[in-house]
Amino acid sequence: MAMPHASSRAAGALRACLPDPDTLGRLLRFGISGLLATGIHVAVATPLIFLLHASQVSANGIAFVIANIGSYLLNTLWSFGATPGRDSYLRFLAVSLLGLGLTLAISAGAQALAAGYWTGLVAILAVVPPITFALHRSWTYR
């Protein structure tokens, strides 16, 4: 019996560690949806602040709501291929608020440790999107 070639064993081991193609596609669409939602947030908050002289707090609150609805629709229809509904939106909002809480906690931790802004941002990006993706996949769109 022939022994498998080392490169084919390595490729098989790598495939076993990676998510299936469907999950990878959802993850890519989730990431793109997140970037688009960030763009929506900026596009709403910026004119409110600079043209209408709204406070940063009120402008970002309004922008969060609008971007969250946009993110919900993008993720529901495109990333996860689900049907929009009240229950799934409430779960989506709960996960979004958890993500916000994690972002604030990581930011506070980075600040308390006197880590730079970029260190905190890298930590946020390493923690929050994977957790929110997993929660959306297993709970929001169950």
Buried (B, 14 or more C-beta within 10 A) or exposed (E): EEEEEEEEEEEEEEEEEEEEEEEEEBBEBBEEBBEBBEEBBEEBBEEBBEEEEBEEEEBBBBBBEBBBBBBBBBBBEBBBEBEEEEEBBEBBBEBBEBBBEBBEEBBEEBEEEEBEEEEBBBBBEEBBBEEBBEBBBEEBBE
